[in-house]
Amino acid sequence: MLAMIVACSENNIIGMDGDLPWHLPDDLKHFMRSTRGCPVIMGRKTFESLNAPLPNRTNIVVSRTMRPETQGVVVVPSLQAAIDHAQELVNGSSTPIWIAGGGAIYKAAMPFAYQIVRTLIHAQIEGDVQFPTIDPQHWGLVRSEHHPVDDRHELGFTIQWFERQPLENLPV
Ligand SMILES: NC(=O)c1ccc[n+]([C@@H]2O[C@H](COP(=O)([O-])OP(=O)(O)OC[C@H]3O[C@@H](n4cnc5c(N)ncnc54)[C@H](OP(=O)(O)O)[C@@H]3O)[C@@H](O)[C@H]2O)c1
Protein backbone atom coordinates (compact mmCIF):
# COMPACT_ATOMS: atom_id res chain seq x y z
CA MET A 1 0.00 0.00 0.00
CA LEU A 2 2.60 2.55 -1.10
CA ALA A 3 0.98 5.89 -1.96
CA MET A 4 2.55 9.16 -3.07
CA ILE A 5 1.28 12.58 -2.03
CA VAL A 6 2.47 15.70 -3.82
CA ALA A 7 1.55 19.25 -4.74
CA CYS A 8 2.81 20.45 -8.11
CA SER A 9 2.23 23.21 -10.60
CA GLU A 10 0.97 22.65 -14.14
CA ASN A 11 4.61 22.60 -15.28
CA ASN A 12 5.36 19.88 -12.67
CA ILE A 13 7.32 22.10 -10.23
CA ILE A 14 7.32 20.92 -6.59
CA GLY A 15 10.09 22.99 -5.00
CA MET A 16 12.31 26.06 -5.17
CA ASP A 17 15.47 26.74 -3.13
CA GLY A 18 14.71 23.86 -0.77
CA ASP A 19 11.16 24.94 0.00
CA LEU A 20 7.62 25.04 -1.41
CA PRO A 21 7.09 27.91 -3.88
CA TRP A 22 3.52 28.62 -2.62
CA HIS A 23 1.47 28.93 0.54
CA LEU A 24 -1.84 27.06 0.34
CA PRO A 25 -3.15 26.37 3.89
CA ASP A 26 -6.03 24.11 2.81
CA ASP A 27 -3.65 21.93 0.82
CA LEU A 28 -1.37 21.63 3.86
CA LYS A 29 -4.43 20.61 5.89
CA HIS A 30 -5.26 17.97 3.26
CA PHE A 31 -1.66 16.67 3.47
CA MET A 32 -1.71 16.53 7.27
CA ARG A 33 -5.14 14.86 7.38
CA SER A 34 -4.30 12.28 4.69
CA THR A 35 -1.01 11.18 6.26
CA ARG A 36 -1.97 11.37 9.95
CA GLY A 37 -1.28 8.10 11.79
CA CYS A 38 0.57 6.58 8.83
CA PRO A 39 4.29 6.09 8.19
CA VAL A 40 5.63 8.95 6.03
CA ILE A 41 8.80 8.50 3.96
CA MET A 42 10.79 11.54 2.83
CA GLY A 43 14.23 12.50 1.55
CA ARG A 44 16.75 14.31 3.74
CA LYS A 45 16.28 17.66 1.98
CA THR A 46 12.51 17.54 2.44
CA PHE A 47 13.00 16.75 6.13
CA GLU A 48 15.35 19.73 6.43
CA SER A 49 12.66 21.96 4.90
CA LEU A 50 10.30 21.16 7.81
CA ASN A 51 10.54 23.02 11.12
CA ALA A 52 10.18 19.78 13.05
CA PRO A 53 9.15 16.16 12.43
CA LEU A 54 5.51 15.83 11.33
CA PRO A 55 3.48 15.09 14.48
CA ASN A 56 1.32 11.99 15.09
CA ARG A 57 3.01 9.81 12.47
CA THR A 58 6.34 8.01 12.05
CA ASN A 59 8.72 10.14 9.98
CA ILE A 60 11.13 7.94 8.01
CA VAL A 61 13.97 9.94 6.46
CA VAL A 62 16.10 8.48 3.68
CA SER A 63 19.69 9.72 3.98
CA ARG A 64 23.24 8.45 3.75
CA THR A 65 24.57 11.47 5.66
CA MET A 66 22.20 12.15 8.60
CA ARG A 67 23.00 10.91 12.09
CA PRO A 68 20.87 7.80 12.75
CA GLU A 69 20.02 9.06 16.24
CA THR A 70 18.36 12.29 14.97
CA GLN A 71 15.49 13.06 17.38
CA GLY A 72 11.91 12.30 16.38
CA VAL A 73 12.64 10.50 13.11
CA VAL A 74 13.83 7.13 11.85
CA VAL A 75 16.83 7.55 9.55
CA VAL A 76 17.44 4.83 6.95
CA PRO A 77 20.11 4.58 4.23
CA SER A 78 17.87 3.60 1.26
CA LEU A 79 14.32 3.76 -0.05
CA GLN A 80 14.08 -0.03 0.28
CA ALA A 81 15.05 0.18 3.96
CA ALA A 82 12.39 2.88 4.42
CA ILE A 83 9.69 0.73 2.84
CA ASP A 84 10.78 -2.32 4.87
CA HIS A 85 10.59 -0.32 8.10
CA ALA A 86 7.17 1.14 7.21
CA GLN A 87 5.84 -2.31 6.32
CA GLU A 88 6.86 -3.60 9.73
CA LEU A 89 4.95 -0.71 11.31
CA VAL A 90 1.70 -1.27 9.37
CA ASN A 91 2.07 -5.00 9.94
CA GLY A 92 -0.12 -6.23 7.06
CA SER A 93 -2.96 -3.75 7.72
CA SER A 94 -4.48 -1.48 5.07
CA THR A 95 -2.79 1.62 6.55
CA PRO A 96 -1.12 3.39 3.62
CA ILE A 97 2.59 4.13 3.59
CA TRP A 98 3.03 7.66 2.25
CA ILE A 99 5.87 8.86 0.03
CA ALA A 100 6.09 12.60 0.73
CA GLY A 101 8.97 13.65 -1.54
CA GLY A 102 11.04 15.33 -2.63
CA GLY A 103 11.96 14.89 -6.25
CA ALA A 104 14.61 12.21 -5.76
CA ILE A 105 12.35 10.06 -3.56
CA TYR A 106 9.25 10.46 -5.79
CA LYS A 107 11.26 9.36 -8.81
CA ALA A 108 12.68 6.30 -7.04
CA ALA A 109 9.33 5.28 -5.47
CA MET A 110 6.97 5.81 -8.43
CA PRO A 111 7.42 2.29 -9.91
CA PHE A 112 6.33 0.74 -6.57
CA ALA A 113 3.34 3.00 -5.83
CA TYR A 114 -0.33 2.00 -6.30
CA GLN A 115 -1.81 5.48 -5.71
CA ILE A 116 -0.81 9.10 -6.36
CA VAL A 117 -2.65 11.92 -4.59
CA ARG A 118 -1.67 15.04 -6.50
CA THR A 119 -2.63 18.61 -5.76
CA LEU A 120 -2.46 20.24 -9.17
CA ILE A 121 -1.90 23.97 -8.71
CA HIS A 122 -3.36 25.91 -11.58
CA ALA A 123 -0.33 28.02 -12.47
CA GLN A 124 3.01 27.86 -14.26
CA ILE A 125 5.60 28.28 -11.50
CA GLU A 126 9.37 28.72 -11.48
CA GLY A 127 11.29 26.17 -9.49
CA ASP A 128 14.22 23.78 -9.37
CA VAL A 129 12.64 20.40 -8.49
CA GLN A 130 10.02 18.55 -10.54
CA PHE A 131 7.59 15.70 -10.03
CA PRO A 132 7.99 12.87 -12.56
CA THR A 133 5.42 12.67 -15.37
CA ILE A 134 2.27 10.71 -14.54
CA ASP A 135 1.94 8.39 -17.55
CA PRO A 136 -1.79 8.13 -18.43
CA GLN A 137 -1.15 4.62 -19.79
CA HIS A 138 -0.27 3.49 -16.27
CA TRP A 139 -2.36 5.77 -14.07
CA GLY A 140 -6.11 6.41 -14.09
CA LEU A 141 -7.77 9.44 -12.47
CA VAL A 142 -10.45 8.13 -10.10
CA ARG A 143 -11.54 11.26 -8.21
CA SER A 144 -10.90 14.99 -8.08
CA GLU A 145 -11.88 17.96 -5.90
CA HIS A 146 -11.45 21.59 -6.93
CA HIS A 147 -10.45 24.39 -4.56
CA PRO A 148 -11.02 27.90 -5.95
CA VAL A 149 -8.94 31.02 -5.39
CA ASP A 150 -10.11 32.80 -2.22
CA ASP A 151 -8.79 35.35 0.27
CA ARG A 152 -6.38 32.79 1.83
CA HIS A 153 -5.36 31.07 -1.43
CA GLU A 154 -3.97 33.17 -4.25
CA LEU A 155 -3.87 30.12 -6.54
CA GLY A 156 -6.67 27.68 -7.34
CA PHE A 157 -5.92 23.96 -7.21
CA THR A 158 -7.47 20.55 -7.80
CA ILE A 159 -6.73 17.52 -5.64
CA GLN A 160 -6.61 14.42 -7.86
CA TRP A 161 -6.52 10.76 -6.89
CA PHE A 162 -4.80 8.47 -9.42
CA GLU A 163 -4.63 4.68 -9.20
CA ARG A 164 -2.31 2.38 -11.06
CA GLN A 165 -4.11 0.85 -14.03
CA PRO A 166 -4.50 -2.91 -13.99
CA LEU A 167 -2.30 -4.50 -16.66
CA GLU A 168 -5.35 -5.70 -18.64
CA ASN A 169 -6.38 -2.03 -19.25
CA LEU A 170 -3.19 -1.30 -21.14
CA PRO A 171 -3.55 -1.06 -24.93
CA VAL A 172 -2.06 -4.11 -26.76
N1 LIG B 1 5.39 20.08 -3.48
C1 LIG B 1 5.51 18.98 -2.75
O1 LIG B 1 4.56 18.22 -2.58
C2 LIG B 1 6.83 18.67 -2.13
C3 LIG B 1 6.97 17.56 -1.28
C4 LIG B 1 8.23 17.30 -0.74
C5 LIG B 1 9.30 18.11 -1.03
N2 LIG B 1 9.11 19.18 -1.86
C6 LIG B 1 10.25 20.03 -2.23
O2 LIG B 1 11.22 19.24 -2.91
C7 LIG B 1 12.51 19.78 -2.67
C8 LIG B 1 13.41 18.69 -2.13
O3 LIG B 1 13.51 17.64 -3.08
P1 LIG B 1 14.93 17.03 -3.53
O4 LIG B 1 14.71 16.08 -4.67
O5 LIG B 1 15.88 18.18 -3.74
O6 LIG B 1 15.41 16.29 -2.22
P2 LIG B 1 14.79 15.07 -1.34
O7 LIG B 1 14.31 13.98 -2.25
O8 LIG B 1 13.86 15.60 -0.34
O9 LIG B 1 16.10 14.62 -0.56
C9 LIG B 1 17.23 14.20 -1.27
C10 LIG B 1 18.16 13.51 -0.30
O10 LIG B 1 17.54 12.33 0.20
C11 LIG B 1 18.49 11.28 0.26
N3 LIG B 1 18.17 10.29 -0.78
C12 LIG B 1 17.37 10.45 -1.84
N4 LIG B 1 17.30 9.31 -2.55
C13 LIG B 1 18.06 8.42 -1.90
C14 LIG B 1 18.37 7.06 -2.11
N5 LIG B 1 17.86 6.36 -3.16
N6 LIG B 1 19.19 6.44 -1.24
C15 LIG B 1 19.70 7.11 -0.18
N7 LIG B 1 19.42 8.41 0.09
C16 LIG B 1 18.62 9.05 -0.78
C17 LIG B 1 19.84 11.93 0.02
O11 LIG B 1 20.23 12.42 1.29
P3 LIG B 1 21.77 12.49 1.76
O12 LIG B 1 22.39 13.51 0.85
O13 LIG B 1 21.70 12.90 3.18
O14 LIG B 1 22.34 11.10 1.55
C18 LIG B 1 19.47 13.07 -0.91
O15 LIG B 1 20.44 14.12 -0.91
C19 LIG B 1 12.31 20.95 -1.70
O16 LIG B 1 12.22 22.15 -2.45
C20 LIG B 1 10.98 20.64 -1.05
O17 LIG B 1 10.33 21.78 -0.55
C21 LIG B 1 7.91 19.47 -2.41
The ligand as a Gaussian input file, in Angstrom:
#p B3LYP/6-31G(d) Opt

LIG

0 1
 N        5.395000      20.082000      -3.477000
 C        5.510000      18.980000      -2.754000
 O        4.557000      18.224000      -2.581000
 C        6.826000      18.666000      -2.130000
 C        6.969000      17.558000      -1.283000
 C        8.227000      17.302000      -0.736000
 C        9.304000      18.112000      -1.033000
 N        9.112000      19.176000      -1.859000
 C       10.251000      20.034000      -2.226000
 O       11.217000      19.237000      -2.915000
 C       12.509000      19.782000      -2.670000
 C       13.412000      18.690000      -2.130000
 O       13.508000      17.638000      -3.082000
 P       14.928000      17.034000      -3.535000
 O       14.713000      16.082000      -4.672000
 O       15.884000      18.176000      -3.736000
 O       15.414000      16.288000      -2.217000
 P       14.793000      15.067000      -1.341000
 O       14.309000      13.977000      -2.248000
 O       13.858000      15.603000      -0.338000
 O       16.103000      14.615000      -0.560000
 C       17.234000      14.199000      -1.274000
 C       18.156000      13.513000      -0.295000
 O       17.538000      12.328000       0.199000
 C       18.488000      11.277000       0.259000
 N       18.170000      10.293000      -0.777000
 C       17.374000      10.450000      -1.843000
 N       17.297000       9.308000      -2.552000
 C       18.058000       8.423000      -1.905000
 C       18.375000       7.057000      -2.110000
 N       17.856000       6.364000      -3.158000
 N       19.189000       6.439000      -1.243000
 C       19.700000       7.113000      -0.177000
 N       19.424000       8.414000       0.087000
 C       18.621000       9.048000      -0.776000
 C       19.839000      11.930000       0.021000
 O       20.228000      12.416000       1.295000
 P       21.771000      12.489000       1.756000
 O       22.395000      13.513000       0.847000
 O       21.701000      12.904000       3.185000
 O       22.338000      11.105000       1.553000
 C       19.474000      13.070000      -0.907000
 O       20.443000      14.122000      -0.915000
 C       12.310000      20.950000      -1.703000
 O       12.216000      22.152000      -2.445000
 C       10.980000      20.635000      -1.051000
 O       10.327000      21.775000      -0.555000
 C        7.915000      19.470000      -2.408000

